Amino acid sequence: MTSQNVMSANLRNSLARAFADANPQMDFRSAALVLVVCILAIVACVAVAPASTSYLVEGLGIPNGASASAALGINSNNQVAGYADVGSSTEGLLFAGGGYTVIPSLSGGSAQAMAIDDNGQMAGNGQVSGGNNNAFLYSGGNTVALGSLSGPLGTPVSYGYGIDAAGDVVGTSGTNANLYHAFFYSASSQAMTDLGTLGGSSSDAFGISANGKFVVGDAATASNQTHAYIYSVSGQSMADLGTLGGSTSYAFAVNNAGHVVGYSTTTGEADTDAFFDNGTTMYDLGDPDGFGSYAQAINSSDTIVGYFNTDQTGDAAAFVYLKGSLQNLNSLISANSGWTLQDATGINNAGDIVGYGLDPAGNTEAFELTPTSSSTLVPLPSAASASLVMLGGLAVVGALRSQRRRRKLQIST
């Protein structure tokens, strides 16, 4: 027994003896039992609140010569994909180890790193010679253009948005018919596949699960509406996820369980709300200020991040959907941080979040949030407290009455 346990036992025994001395009709064991009931009644009046999550915020930096930076994806090793604005151009960035690396562009033009896998490979897009945009795969220090679905007479343009653990890339590409379709690029075969549509003319792919089983995005329907979809890579089939009652929805991310997040218009096109789809039902995550909310990433625990507009001018706040509640991330960091978190774009399975916002100097800068948790003792509401104390008191009275009955029976015998 530890010294703390010995002290606790001695204290209980002392209190029990004192109680017994004050109630000579009770023996020591009965007094101890009554004392325990009293303590339990008191303890029941205090509830342990669930661990509340807060975050430490860290700026990931703005490269020399750049005016702004943004983070768009994070892996389990806390490597982050993003980009920086440099004049009228952009440069792709790999943030890691407290610094950043400017990745090679495709032809000296603009580049943006959009997503990253656990091997540090990144998907993105950049300019090739001639000025067209091409999806790329960054791996081993090299940036490789992935081409497009189009032949020479089509639209030779593509954009890379998502990557899985094998280095497969998904995105959007021009076609021979001068339309845009979602694509899946296999790293092993180095071939790009057209994922088709929902019966309409166009589609986009924005996310792929880490295990490579699911692709999500949006596609035109036969009735010319735009709906979120989930695509089964093994089944080579695209399923319409529907909407929250409106005519339009978009899916941006999916986890290994096939759970999807994005946004949708609501009934009557009254609002645009972030959604979570668990494979059977699409759930509305809410819109705190009524100006639109947008979910952009999800991890294996179904923790969701994104942003919501705070007014009609487009001002925004980053959010995390955690423990059944959509929460403004600005309320979960230190009030003295100097940061305004505008958009949360990525989250890993440890709960680390990346995005961009206004740093203490007022510049748009990429950030990373690291979660911290704390538990507090919170008194129950007064009515509940009173009821529990009453129950404790009744238990004590009952114990005393029982003790008296036992003593009377002993006397009668």
C-alpha positions in Angstrom: 0.0 0.0 0.0 1.4 3.4 -0.9 1.8 6.2 1.6 -1.1 8.0 0.0 -3.4 5.0 0.4 -2.2 4.6 4.0 -3.1 8.2 4.7 -6.5 7.8 3.0 -7.3 4.7 5.1 -6.2 6.4 8.3 -8.4 9.4 7.5 -11.4 7.1 6.8 -10.9 5.2 10.0 -10.6 8.4 12.1 -13.8 9.8 10.6 -15.6 6.5 11.1 -14.5 6.4 14.8 -15.6 10.0 15.3 -19.0 9.2 13.7 -19.3 6.2 15.9 -18.4 8.1 19.0 -21.1 10.7 18.2 -23.6 7.9 17.6 -23.0 5.4 20.5 -25.9 3.2 19.2 -23.7 2.3 16.2 -20.7 0.0 16.0 -17.6 1.0 14.1 -18.3 -1.1 11.0 -21.8 0.5 10.7 -20.4 4.0 11.2 -17.9 3.3 8.5 -20.6 2.1 6.1 -22.7 5.2 6.7 -19.6 7.4 6.1 -19.0 5.8 2.8 -22.6 6.4 1.7 -22.2 10.1 2.7 -19.0 10.5 0.8 -20.5 8.9 -2.3 -23.4 11.3 -2.1 -21.1 14.2 -2.0 -18.9 12.9 -4.8 -22.0 12.3 -6.9 -22.6 16.1 -6.8 -19.5 16.7 -8.9 -19.3 15.5 -12.5 -16.1 15.1 -14.5 -16.6 17.0 -17.7 -15.5 15.4 -20.9 -11.9 16.3 -21.9 -12.1 19.6 -23.7 -9.8 20.0 -26.7 -7.7 23.1 -27.3 -4.9 23.7 -29.7 -1.4 25.2 -29.8 -1.0 27.3 -33.0 2.3 27.5 -35.0 3.0 29.5 -38.0 4.7 27.5 -40.7 6.4 30.5 -42.3 6.3 32.6 -45.5 9.3 32.2 -47.9 11.5 35.1 -48.6 10.1 37.2 -51.4 6.6 35.7 -51.0 3.6 37.7 -49.7 1.6 34.7 -48.3 1.6 31.0 -47.7 -1.1 28.3 -47.3 -1.1 24.7 -46.0 -3.4 22.3 -47.7 -2.6 18.8 -46.4 -0.7 17.0 -43.6 0.5 13.4 -43.1 1.1 11.3 -40.1 4.7 12.5 -39.9 3.6 16.1 -39.7 4.9 16.9 -43.2 2.7 19.5 -44.8 1.9 20.3 -48.4 1.2 23.9 -49.5 2.2 26.8 -51.6 3.3 30.5 -51.4 2.2 33.5 -53.4 5.3 35.1 -55.1 4.2 38.1 -57.1 1.8 36.9 -59.8 3.0 33.3 -59.5 3.0 30.6 -56.9 5.5 28.0 -55.7 4.9 24.6 -54.2 6.1 24.0 -50.7 6.9 21.0 -48.4 6.8 22.1 -44.8 8.8 19.8 -42.4 11.0 19.9 -39.4 10.2 23.5 -38.6 11.2 24.7 -42.1 10.1 24.4 -45.7 11.4 23.3 -49.1 10.4 24.9 -52.4 9.8 22.0 -54.7 10.9 22.0 -58.3 8.2 23.3 -60.7 7.4 21.7 -64.0 8.8 24.3 -66.2 9.7 27.3 -64.0 6.1 28.4 -63.8 3.6 28.4 -61.0 3.1 25.3 -58.8 0.9 24.3 -55.9 1.3 21.2 -53.7 -2.3 20.2 -52.8 -2.0 16.9 -50.8 0.6 14.6 -49.2 0.8 11.0 -48.3 2.7 9.3 -45.4 5.7 8.7 -47.7 6.1 12.4 -48.3 4.9 12.2 -51.9 2.7 15.1 -53.0 0.0 15.7 -55.6 -0.5 19.1 -57.1 -0.6 21.1 -60.3 1.7 23.4 -62.1 2.4 25.1 -65.4 4.1 23.2 -68.2 5.8 24.7 -71.3 3.2 26.5 -73.4 1.4 27.8 -70.2 -1.1 24.9 -69.8 -1.6 23.5 -66.3 -0.7 19.9 -65.5 -1.3 17.6 -62.5 2.0 16.5 -61.0 3.4 13.9 -58.6 6.2 15.0 -56.4 8.3 12.1 -55.2 12.0 11.7 -54.2 12.7 15.3 -54.8 11.4 15.2 -58.4 8.2 16.8 -59.8 6.7 14.8 -62.7 3.9 16.0 -65.0 1.1 13.4 -65.2 -0.4 14.5 -68.6 -4.1 14.6 -69.3 -7.0 12.6 -70.6 -6.9 14.7 -73.8 -5.4 14.1 -77.1 -3.9 16.9 -79.3 -7.3 18.1 -80.4 -8.8 18.3 -76.9 -8.0 20.3 -73.8 -4.5 19.1 -72.6 -5.0 20.5 -69.0 -5.1 18.7 -65.7 -5.2 19.5 -62.0 -4.0 17.1 -59.2 -5.9 17.4 -55.9 -5.5 14.1 -53.9 -3.0 11.3 -53.3 -3.2 7.9 -51.5 -0.5 5.9 -49.7 0.7 4.3 -52.9 1.2 7.6 -54.7 -1.9 7.3 -56.9 -3.2 10.8 -57.8 -6.8 12.0 -58.4 -8.0 15.2 -60.0 -9.6 16.8 -63.0 -8.5 16.7 -66.6 -9.6 18.1 -69.9 -10.9 15.5 -72.4 -10.9 15.1 -76.2 -14.5 16.5 -76.2 -13.2 19.7 -74.5 -14.9 18.7 -71.3 -13.5 18.2 -67.8 -13.7 14.8 -66.2 -12.4 13.3 -62.9 -9.3 11.1 -63.3 -7.4 8.4 -61.4 -3.7 8.2 -62.1 -2.1 4.9 -61.1 1.5 5.3 -59.9 2.3 1.7 -60.7 1.0 1.6 -64.3 1.6 5.4 -64.9 -1.8 5.5 -66.6 -4.6 8.0 -66.2 -8.2 6.7 -66.1 -11.4 8.7 -66.8 -13.8 8.1 -63.9 -16.8 9.3 -65.9 -19.9 11.2 -64.6 -23.3 10.7 -63.0 -24.9 10.9 -66.4 -24.0 14.5 -67.3 -21.1 16.0 -69.1 -18.5 16.8 -66.4 -16.9 15.7 -63.2 -14.1 16.5 -60.7 -12.1 14.3 -58.2 -10.9 16.1 -55.1 -10.0 13.4 -52.6 -8.9 9.8 -52.3 -8.8 7.6 -49.2 -5.3 6.7 -47.9 -6.0 3.0 -48.7 -6.9 3.9 -52.3 -10.3 2.3 -52.2 -12.5 5.4 -52.6 -12.5 8.6 -54.6 -14.8 11.5 -54.1 -15.7 14.7 -55.9 -18.6 16.1 -57.8 -20.2 15.2 -61.1 -23.0 16.4 -63.4 -26.2 14.3 -63.4 -28.5 13.5 -66.3 -30.7 16.4 -65.2 -27.7 18.7 -65.3 -27.4 19.1 -61.5 -24.0 18.8 -59.7 -23.9 16.2 -57.0 -21.3 14.8 -54.7 -20.2 11.2 -55.5 -18.2 8.4 -54.1 -16.3 6.2 -56.5 -15.3 2.6 -55.8 -11.9 2.0 -57.3 -12.2 -1.8 -57.2 -15.8 -1.8 -58.5 -15.1 1.0 -61.0 -18.5 2.5 -60.1 -19.6 6.0 -59.2 -22.5 6.5 -56.7 -24.5 9.7 -56.3 -24.5 10.9 -52.6 -27.4 13.2 -53.1 -27.8 16.5 -51.3 -29.1 18.1 -48.1 -32.3 18.9 -49.9 -31.0 21.4 -52.4 -29.8 20.8 -56.0 -26.1 20.9 -55.5 -23.4 19.2 -53.5 -19.6 18.7 -53.6 -17.4 16.1 -51.8 -13.9 17.0 -50.9 -12.4 14.2 -48.7 -13.0 10.6 -47.7 -11.4 8.3 -45.1 -10.6 4.6 -45.2 -14.0 3.7 -43.9 -15.7 5.5 -46.9 -17.0 8.4 -44.8 -17.3 11.5 -46.9 -17.3 15.3 -46.2 -18.1 18.3 -48.3 -21.0 20.8 -48.6 -24.4 21.0 -50.1 -27.2 23.4 -50.6 -30.2 22.8 -48.4 -33.9 22.6 -49.1 -35.1 25.5 -51.3 -31.4 26.5 -51.8 -31.8 28.3 -48.5 -28.3 27.8 -47.3 -25.0 26.0 -48.1 -24.0 23.6 -45.2 -21.1 21.3 -44.5 -22.1 17.6 -44.6 -20.8 14.3 -43.3 -21.9 11.1 -45.1 -21.4 7.7 -43.3 -22.3 5.6 -46.3 -26.0 5.5 -45.6 -27.0 9.0 -44.5 -25.9 12.5 -45.3 -25.8 14.6 -42.1 -26.0 18.4 -42.0 -23.2 19.7 -39.8 -24.7 23.1 -39.4 -23.9 26.7 -40.3 -23.0 28.8 -37.2 -23.7 32.3 -38.8 -26.0 31.4 -41.6 -23.6 32.5 -44.4 -22.4 29.0 -45.5 -20.2 26.3 -44.1 -17.8 24.0 -46.0 -16.1 20.7 -44.8 -12.8 20.0 -46.4 -11.0 17.1 -44.6 -11.7 14.1 -42.4 -9.5 11.7 -40.4 -9.9 8.1 -39.3 -11.7 9.2 -36.2 -14.3 11.2 -38.2 -12.9 14.5 -36.9 -13.8 17.0 -39.6 -12.3 20.4 -40.5 -13.3 23.3 -42.8 -14.5 26.8 -42.6 -17.7 28.9 -42.3 -18.4 32.4 -43.5 -19.0 34.9 -40.7 -20.7 37.5 -42.9 -21.8 38.3 -46.4 -18.5 39.8 -47.4 -16.7 36.5 -47.3 -14.9 36.8 -44.0 -14.3 33.3 -42.7 -13.4 31.2 -39.6 -11.8 27.8 -39.5 -13.8 25.1 -37.8 -13.4 21.6 -36.3 -16.4 19.3 -36.0 -15.6 17.3 -32.9 -17.7 15.4 -30.3 -20.9 16.2 -32.2 -20.3 19.9 -32.3 -19.0 22.3 -35.0 -16.6 24.6 -33.2 -14.8 27.8 -34.2 -11.1 27.0 -34.0 -10.4 30.6 -33.0 -12.1 29.9 -29.7 -9.9 26.8 -29.1 -6.5 28.6 -29.3 -5.0 31.1 -26.8 -6.7 34.5 -26.9 -3.3 36.1 -26.9 -2.0 34.2 -29.9 -2.6 37.1 -32.3 -3.9 34.6 -34.9 -7.1 34.7 -36.9 -7.7 31.2 -38.3 -9.6 31.5 -41.6 -9.6 28.0 -43.2 -8.8 24.5 -41.9 -7.8 22.4 -45.0 -6.3 19.2 -43.6 -6.1 16.9 -40.6 -4.1 13.8 -39.8 -5.1 10.8 -37.7 -3.4 12.3 -34.6 -5.7 15.3 -34.9 -3.1 17.8 -36.0 -4.8 20.5 -38.3 -3.4 22.7 -41.0 -4.7 25.6 -42.9 -4.1 29.3 -43.3 -5.1 32.6 -41.6 -3.9 36.0 -40.5 -0.7 35.7 -38.4 0.1 38.2 -35.6 1.7 40.5 -38.2 -1.5 40.5 -40.3 0.0 38.4 -43.1 -1.7 35.4 -44.6 0.4 32.4 -43.4 0.1 28.7 -43.3 -0.5 27.3 -39.8 -0.5 24.0 -37.9 -2.6 23.3 -34.8 -1.5 20.6 -32.2 -4.3 19.4 -30.0 -4.1 19.5 -26.2 -6.8 18.2 -23.8 -7.8 18.9 -20.2 -10.4 17.6 -17.8 -12.2 19.7 -15.2 -14.5 19.1 -12.3 -17.9 20.7 -13.0 -20.7 20.9 -10.4 -24.0 19.4 -11.6 -27.0 21.7 -11.9 -28.3 22.8 -8.5 -31.5 20.7 -8.8 -29.6 17.6 -9.6 -27.1 18.3 -6.8 -29.9 18.8 -4.3 -31.5 15.5 -5.4 -28.3 13.6 -5.0 -27.6 15.1 -1.6 -31.2 14.2 -0.6 -30.6 10.6 -1.8 -27.4 10.5 0.2 -29.2 11.8 3.2 -32.0 9.3 2.8 -29.4 6.5 2.5 -27.8 7.6 5.8 -31.2 7.8 7.5 -32.1 4.4 6.1 -28.8 3.0 7.4 -29.4 4.4 10.9 -32.9 3.0 11.0 -31.7 -0.4 9.8 -29.0 -0.3 12.5 -31.6 0.6 15.1 -33.9 -2.3 14.0 -31.0 -4.7 14.2 -30.2 -3.6 17.7 -33.8 -4.0 18.8 -33.9 -7.5 17.4 -30.7 -8.3 19.2 -32.2 -7.0 22.5 -35.4 -9.0 22.1 -33.5 -12.2 21.7 
